[in-house]
Amino acid sequence: MSGYEKPSRGWGFCALSPVLLSLLMAAPLGLLGEETRQVSLKVISNGLDFSQNLLHIRAVGTNSTLHYVWSSLGPPAVLLVATNTPNSTLSVNWSLLLSSDPDGGLMVLPEESIQFSSALVFTRLFEFDSTNMSDAASRPLGKSYPPYSLANFSWNNITDSLDPATLSATFRGHPIRDPTGAFTNGSLAFRVQAFSTSGRPAQPPRLLHSADTCQLDVALVGASPRGNRSLFGLEVATLGQGPGCPSMQEQHSIDDEYAPAVFQLDQLLWGSLPSGFMQWRPVAFSQKRGSRDSAMPCQSSPLQPTLAYLLPQSPIVRAFFKTQDHSCAFNLTFGASTGPGYWDQHYLSWSVLLGVGTPPVDALSPLVLGIMAVALGAPALMLLAGGLLLLLGHKRDSEYQSIN
């Protein structure tokens, strides 16, 4: 994939689009957003090689179950599956899954209960030299170094990072072959976190989550860049529903309390009902404690159809979907030639929310509502006080009596 597009900026209120409204009205009631879900995380390991494992997130609601299956077999990938029963289960056949023909090696049963399914695959890590770039939207970007294929990474045993208390686990990897030694002291991490209720994380960009979602935090830490001012990018592939690709949308708000100086929310929407979604703010951070000072722009390219065989193959995607006729891909690029960058502390992080149903919609925060109340209320109070003074003054004049 190539080609980058500068996202438009602007002011406006965040509201439900007609597309989202139609999805909300048309989706089966059992699959609409539930306030709470019973969430469990389970590592499904290959008994012969404990570095080959799956992370299964199962979120059970009143009349539905959401399954997120994360894998580091081949490139990092996740399956999103929604069923209309609280009793659906995941079946894994490791012999099939690791074979050259993995069809049927991974299934959600009963199959007739599946209402929505799709997948995301993180295929390549890009690196560019931004030294001679004039701005972040330059076409083409600076000198391109050979990309890192994430299918050729070695990943940790995810069991070691499983944390039931926070419903999280981390895939951490580095290239199997690293002739330049760039990852000698570095790693690429995919931290996955599920949620049983709605809320916001403590760290920016503080994406609003619900019980129908899970969050992925991608972090590049300690790897040596091949240029003095390297920019990094990520290639993301997905499956289209039918001949077309999922739609990409932008939402704008006047509120930036949760992600300072960021007034935009980007999202990818699959077209089936109920819809799946991928939602992120166009910002990354060059320090572990994300802040305005360490914020970097996140540019996204248009989503384009691509031939599945041109992308690194994910065994779990091949096993579940069997044929992959409609693949689409896009690129994300983090940072600009000026301002904060990976070169500051050899650190980069970016967050995205994945879910099924209607995407969470940001409302105006209490802080902004308070500011608006003060801004709009002060003139009203002044007018009211002025009116009272006029009335009291008129009353005093009308009560005046002549001495004579």
C-alpha positions as CSV (number, residue, x, y, z in Angstrom):
1,M,0.0,0.0,0.0
2,S,1.2,3.5,-0.7
3,G,-0.2,7.0,-0.7
4,Y,-1.0,9.2,2.3
5,E,-3.7,11.7,2.8
6,K,-3.7,14.7,5.2
7,P,-6.9,14.4,7.3
8,S,-9.1,17.5,7.2
9,R,-9.4,19.6,10.3
10,G,-12.2,21.7,11.6
11,W,-14.6,22.6,14.4
12,G,-18.0,21.0,14.9
13,F,-20.2,19.0,17.1
14,C,-19.8,15.2,17.3
15,A,-23.1,13.6,16.4
16,L,-24.6,10.3,15.1
17,S,-24.4,10.2,11.3
18,P,-27.4,8.9,9.3
19,V,-25.4,5.6,8.7
20,L,-24.9,5.0,12.4
21,L,-28.5,5.9,13.1
22,S,-29.7,3.4,10.6
23,L,-27.4,0.7,12.1
24,L,-28.8,1.5,15.5
25,M,-32.4,1.2,14.4
26,A,-31.8,-2.0,12.3
27,A,-29.5,-4.1,14.5
28,P,-31.1,-7.0,16.4
29,L,-32.0,-5.9,19.9
30,G,-29.9,-8.7,21.5
31,L,-26.7,-7.3,19.9
32,L,-27.2,-3.6,20.7
33,G,-24.8,-2.1,23.3
34,E,-25.1,-3.8,26.7
35,E,-24.2,-1.8,29.8
36,T,-22.2,-4.7,31.2
37,R,-20.9,-8.1,30.0
38,Q,-19.3,-11.1,31.6
39,V,-15.8,-10.9,30.2
40,S,-13.2,-13.7,30.3
41,L,-9.7,-14.0,28.9
42,K,-8.2,-17.3,28.0
43,V,-4.9,-18.3,26.5
44,I,-5.2,-21.2,24.1
45,S,-1.7,-22.7,23.7
46,N,-0.2,-25.1,21.3
47,G,1.2,-27.8,23.6
48,L,4.3,-28.3,21.5
49,D,5.3,-24.6,21.3
50,F,4.2,-22.2,24.0
51,S,5.1,-19.2,21.9
52,Q,2.3,-20.2,19.5
53,N,-0.8,-19.2,21.3
54,L,-4.1,-17.5,20.9
55,L,-5.8,-15.0,23.2
56,H,-9.6,-15.5,23.4
57,I,-11.7,-12.7,24.8
58,R,-15.3,-13.9,25.4
59,A,-17.8,-11.2,26.4
60,V,-21.2,-12.6,27.3
61,G,-24.4,-10.5,27.4
62,T,-28.0,-11.2,28.0
63,N,-28.7,-12.5,24.5
64,S,-25.4,-12.4,22.8
65,T,-21.7,-13.2,22.9
66,L,-18.8,-11.3,21.4
67,H,-15.6,-13.2,20.6
68,Y,-12.2,-11.5,20.0
69,V,-9.5,-14.0,19.0
70,W,-6.0,-12.4,19.0
71,S,-3.1,-14.3,17.4
72,S,0.6,-14.0,16.7
73,L,0.6,-17.0,14.3
74,G,2.0,-15.2,11.2
75,P,1.3,-11.5,11.4
76,P,-0.6,-10.2,14.5
77,A,-4.3,-10.5,13.8
78,V,-7.7,-10.4,15.5
79,L,-11.1,-12.0,14.6
80,L,-14.2,-10.1,15.6
81,V,-17.3,-12.4,15.9
82,A,-20.7,-11.6,17.3
83,T,-23.4,-14.2,17.9
84,N,-27.0,-14.0,19.0
85,T,-26.7,-16.5,21.9
86,P,-24.9,-16.3,25.2
87,N,-23.8,-19.9,24.8
88,S,-21.6,-19.7,21.7
89,T,-18.1,-21.2,22.0
90,L,-14.7,-21.2,20.3
91,S,-13.3,-24.4,18.8
92,V,-9.6,-24.7,17.9
93,N,-8.0,-27.6,16.1
94,W,-4.2,-27.0,16.3
95,S,-3.3,-29.7,13.9
96,L,-5.4,-28.1,11.2
97,L,-4.5,-24.6,12.2
98,L,-0.8,-25.2,11.8
99,S,-1.1,-27.1,8.5
100,S,-0.8,-25.7,5.0
101,D,-4.6,-25.9,4.7
102,P,-6.0,-24.5,7.9
103,D,-9.7,-24.4,6.8
104,G,-11.9,-25.3,9.7
105,G,-9.0,-25.1,12.2
106,L,-10.8,-22.4,14.1
107,M,-14.6,-22.0,14.4
108,V,-17.3,-20.3,16.6
109,L,-20.1,-22.7,17.3
110,P,-23.0,-22.9,16.6
111,E,-22.2,-21.4,13.2
112,E,-25.8,-20.4,12.6
113,S,-25.7,-18.0,15.6
114,I,-23.0,-15.8,14.0
115,Q,-24.4,-12.4,13.1
116,F,-21.2,-10.5,12.2
117,S,-17.6,-11.5,11.6
118,S,-14.5,-9.8,10.2
119,A,-10.8,-9.6,10.9
120,L,-7.9,-7.1,11.2
121,V,-4.3,-8.1,10.3
122,F,-1.3,-5.9,11.1
123,T,1.0,-6.8,8.3
124,R,4.1,-4.5,8.1
125,L,6.0,-1.9,10.0
126,F,7.3,0.9,7.8
127,E,10.2,3.4,8.4
128,F,10.9,6.6,6.5
129,D,13.6,9.2,6.8
130,S,11.8,12.6,7.2
131,T,15.0,14.7,7.1
132,N,14.1,16.4,3.8
133,M,10.3,16.5,4.3
134,S,8.6,19.9,4.4
135,D,5.5,18.7,6.2
136,A,3.7,15.5,7.4
137,A,1.5,15.3,4.3
138,S,4.4,15.2,1.8
139,R,3.9,12.9,-1.2
140,P,5.9,10.7,-1.3
141,L,7.3,10.5,2.2
142,G,11.0,10.7,2.7
143,K,13.5,7.9,1.9
144,S,11.8,4.5,2.6
145,Y,13.8,1.8,4.3
146,P,12.9,-1.9,3.8
147,P,9.8,-2.6,5.8
148,Y,9.6,-5.0,8.6
149,S,7.2,-7.9,7.9
150,L,5.4,-8.7,11.1
151,A,4.9,-12.2,9.9
152,N,8.6,-12.7,10.4
153,F,8.6,-11.6,14.1
154,S,9.1,-13.8,17.1
155,W,6.6,-13.2,19.8
156,N,6.6,-13.9,23.6
157,N,4.5,-16.4,25.4
158,I,1.4,-14.3,26.1
159,T,0.6,-16.3,29.2
160,D,3.4,-14.5,31.1
161,S,1.6,-11.1,30.5
162,L,-2.0,-12.2,31.2
163,D,-3.6,-10.0,33.8
164,P,-7.1,-11.0,34.8
165,A,-7.5,-8.0,37.1
166,T,-7.2,-5.5,34.2
167,L,-8.5,-8.0,31.6
168,S,-5.3,-7.4,29.5
169,A,-2.4,-9.2,27.9
170,T,0.6,-8.2,25.7
171,F,2.1,-9.7,22.6
172,R,5.8,-8.5,22.5
173,G,8.0,-9.3,19.5
174,H,11.1,-8.6,17.5
175,P,12.3,-9.7,14.0
176,I,13.5,-13.3,13.7
177,R,16.3,-12.0,11.5
178,D,17.8,-8.6,12.5
179,P,21.0,-8.1,10.5
180,T,21.3,-4.4,11.4
181,G,20.7,-5.1,15.1
182,A,17.9,-2.5,15.2
183,F,15.9,-4.5,17.7
184,T,18.7,-5.7,19.9
185,N,17.3,-3.6,22.8
186,G,13.9,-2.9,21.2
187,S,10.5,-4.5,20.7
188,L,7.1,-4.0,19.1
189,A,4.2,-4.6,21.6
190,F,0.5,-5.1,21.1
191,R,-1.3,-4.7,24.4
192,V,-4.9,-5.9,24.4
193,Q,-7.4,-4.9,27.0
194,A,-11.1,-5.9,27.3
195,F,-13.8,-4.1,29.3
196,S,-16.9,-5.3,31.2
197,T,-18.4,-1.8,31.5
198,S,-18.2,1.6,29.9
199,G,-15.6,4.2,30.8
200,R,-12.2,5.8,29.8
201,P,-8.6,4.8,30.5
202,A,-6.5,7.1,32.6
203,Q,-3.9,7.8,29.8
204,P,-4.6,9.9,26.6
205,P,-6.1,9.6,24.2
206,R,-8.7,8.2,26.7
207,L,-11.0,6.6,24.1
208,L,-14.5,6.1,25.3
209,H,-15.1,2.3,25.6
210,S,-18.1,0.1,26.3
211,A,-18.6,-3.5,27.2
212,D,-18.9,-4.2,23.5
213,T,-15.3,-3.2,22.8
214,C,-11.7,-3.9,23.5
215,Q,-8.7,-1.6,23.1
216,L,-5.3,-2.2,21.4
217,D,-2.3,-0.2,22.3
218,V,0.6,-0.5,19.9
219,A,4.0,0.6,21.2
220,L,7.4,0.6,19.5
221,V,10.1,0.8,22.2
222,G,13.9,1.0,22.2
223,A,14.4,0.0,18.5
224,S,17.2,1.8,16.8
225,P,16.0,3.9,13.8
226,R,17.8,3.7,10.5
227,G,17.6,7.4,10.0
228,N,18.3,10.5,12.2
229,R,14.6,11.6,12.1
230,S,12.7,8.4,11.2
231,L,9.0,8.2,10.9
232,F,7.2,4.9,11.4
233,G,4.1,3.6,9.9
234,L,1.8,0.5,10.2
235,E,0.0,-1.4,7.4
236,V,-3.4,-2.7,8.4
237,A,-5.5,-5.1,6.3
238,T,-9.1,-6.1,6.8
239,L,-11.8,-8.2,5.1
240,G,-14.6,-6.4,3.2
241,Q,-18.2,-7.4,3.5
242,G,-19.0,-8.1,-0.2
243,P,-17.1,-6.6,-3.1
244,G,-16.4,-3.2,-1.5
245,C,-14.3,-2.0,1.4
246,P,-15.5,-0.8,4.8
247,S,-16.1,2.9,5.0
248,M,-13.8,5.4,6.7
249,Q,-15.3,8.4,8.5
250,E,-14.2,11.4,10.5
251,Q,-16.1,13.0,13.4
252,H,-15.3,16.4,14.9
253,S,-15.9,18.0,18.3
254,I,-15.3,21.2,20.1
255,D,-14.1,19.2,23.1
256,D,-10.5,18.2,23.6
257,E,-10.4,17.5,27.3
258,Y,-9.6,13.8,27.0
259,A,-7.0,14.2,24.1
260,P,-5.6,17.8,24.4
261,A,-5.5,19.7,21.0
262,V,-7.2,16.8,19.2
263,F,-10.7,17.5,17.9
264,Q,-11.1,14.6,15.6
265,L,-12.1,11.0,15.8
266,D,-11.5,8.6,12.9
267,Q,-13.3,5.3,12.4
268,L,-13.7,2.4,10.1
269,L,-17.2,0.9,9.8
270,W,-18.0,-2.5,8.3
271,G,-21.3,-2.4,6.3
272,S,-23.2,-5.5,7.6
273,L,-25.7,-5.4,10.4
274,P,-24.8,-5.3,13.2
275,S,-21.7,-3.3,12.2
276,G,-18.2,-3.8,13.5
277,F,-16.0,-0.8,13.9
278,M,-12.4,0.4,14.5
279,Q,-12.1,3.8,16.2
280,W,-9.1,6.0,16.9
281,R,-8.0,9.6,17.4
282,P,-5.4,10.8,14.8
283,V,-2.7,11.1,17.4
284,A,0.3,9.1,18.7
285,F,2.7,9.8,21.5
286,S,6.5,9.9,21.8
287,Q,6.6,9.4,25.5
288,K,5.0,6.7,27.8
289,R,3.0,9.3,29.7
290,G,1.1,10.8,26.8
291,S,0.6,14.5,26.9
292,R,0.2,17.6,24.6
293,D,4.0,18.0,24.5
294,S,4.6,14.5,23.2
295,A,1.6,14.3,20.8
296,M,2.4,13.5,17.2
297,P,0.0,13.5,14.2
298,C,-1.3,10.2,12.9
299,Q,-2.0,10.3,9.2
300,S,-4.1,7.6,7.5
301,S,-4.2,6.7,3.8
302,P,-7.5,5.8,2.0
303,L,-8.7,2.3,2.4
304,Q,-8.0,0.4,-0.9
305,P,-8.9,-3.1,-2.2
306,T,-6.0,-5.4,-2.5
307,L,-5.4,-9.0,-3.5
308,A,-5.2,-11.2,-0.4
309,Y,-2.2,-13.2,-1.6
310,L,-0.1,-10.0,-1.8
311,L,-0.4,-9.6,2.0
312,P,1.2,-11.8,4.7
313,Q,-1.3,-14.5,5.5
314,S,-2.8,-15.0,8.9
315,P,-3.6,-18.7,9.8
316,I,-6.6,-17.8,12.0
317,V,-8.1,-15.7,9.2
318,R,-7.7,-18.4,6.6
319,A,-9.0,-21.0,9.1
320,F,-12.1,-19.1,10.0
321,F,-13.0,-17.5,6.6
322,K,-11.6,-20.2,4.3
323,T,-11.6,-17.9,1.2
324,Q,-10.5,-14.3,1.4
325,D,-11.7,-12.7,-1.8
326,H,-12.3,-9.2,-0.6
327,S,-9.3,-7.8,1.3
328,C,-8.7,-4.1,1.8
329,A,-5.7,-2.3,3.4
330,F,-4.6,1.1,4.5
331,N,-1.5,2.7,6.1
332,L,-1.1,4.8,9.3
333,T,2.0,7.1,9.6
334,F,3.0,8.5,13.0
335,G,4.7,11.8,13.4
336,A,6.0,14.7,11.3
337,S,9.4,16.0,10.3
338,T,9.1,18.7,13.0
339,G,7.9,18.6,16.5
340,P,8.0,15.5,18.8
341,G,9.1,12.3,17.2
342,Y,10.3,8.8,17.9
343,W,13.8,10.1,18.0
344,D,13.1,11.9,21.3
345,Q,13.1,8.9,23.5
346,H,12.9,6.0,21.1
347,Y,9.3,5.5,22.0
348,L,6.0,5.6,20.0
349,S,2.5,4.5,21.1
350,W,-0.9,4.6,19.4
351,S,-4.3,3.3,20.5
352,V,-7.3,2.0,18.7
353,L,-10.7,0.7,19.9
354,L,-12.4,-2.4,18.3
355,G,-16.0,-3.4,18.8
356,V,-19.3,-4.7,17.4
357,G,-22.5,-2.7,17.3
358,T,-22.8,1.1,17.4
359,P,-19.5,2.9,18.1
360,P,-19.3,4.9,21.4
361,V,-20.2,8.6,20.8
362,D,-18.4,11.2,22.8
363,A,-20.6,13.7,24.6
364,L,-19.4,17.1,25.8
365,S,-17.4,16.6,28.9
366,P,-18.4,18.2,32.3
367,L,-15.5,20.6,32.0
368,V,-16.7,22.0,28.7
369,L,-20.3,22.0,29.8
370,G,-19.3,24.0,32.8
371,I,-17.3,26.5,30.7
372,M,-20.3,26.9,28.3
373,A,-22.6,27.4,31.3
374,V,-20.4,30.1,32.7
375,A,-19.9,31.7,29.3
376,L,-23.6,31.7,28.4
377,G,-24.9,32.2,32.0
378,A,-22.8,35.3,32.8
379,P,-24.4,37.6,30.2
380,A,-27.9,36.3,31.2
381,L,-27.2,37.1,34.8
382,M,-26.0,40.6,33.9
383,L,-29.1,41.2,31.9
384,L,-31.3,39.9,34.7
385,A,-29.5,42.1,37.2
386,G,-29.8,45.1,34.9
387,G,-33.5,44.5,34.5
388,L,-34.0,44.3,38.3
389,L,-32.1,47.6,38.8
390,L,-34.3,49.3,36.2
391,L,-37.4,48.0,37.9
392,L,-36.3,49.0,41.4
393,G,-35.3,52.4,40.1
394,H,-38.6,52.9,38.4
395,K,-40.4,51.9,41.6
396,R,-38.5,54.5,43.7
397,D,-39.4,57.2,41.2
398,S,-43.1,56.3,41.2
399,E,-43.2,56.6,45.0
400,Y,-41.8,60.1,45.2
401,Q,-44.3,62.6,46.8
402,S,-44.0,66.4,46.6
403,I,-43.6,68.3,49.9
404,N,-46.4,70.6,48.8
